[in-house]
C-alpha cells in the first residue's frame, strides 16, 4: 500500500460500530469482508474474524502481532499475543467464542478474567507511582 489518503472517512465503520484502523489497506480489508472473486472448495470466501482484527490493528499492528507468534504456539506466547491485541477486541471475540463453543464457555470466560487481571497489573507496573519512604 502506497496510498494513504484519508480524505473521506465515510464507510470507515466495522461491524459493531468500531472504526477501521487508518493503517489498513482497503483492498485487503475488502477481500477479507466480501471475499475473493472465485469460490474455492477448500476455503471460505471471506473471513469476518480476520477482517475485524485487521480493521482494529492495521498493517503495522498485524506485523507486530505476528512477531508475538511462534509455532507451535505455546500458552505463554498465546497469552502475550492476546495481551498485545486491543482489550475490546479480545473481549468481544472471546465472548462470541464462549457463546458458540458452549463446552468451552467457562474456560474462555476464565481466560478473559485472567487477561483483564494481567492487563491491570501491567498498567499498574507501567504507572509506578514513586513511593516516598521515610518519615
Beta strands, then each sheet from edge to edge (+ up, - down):
end
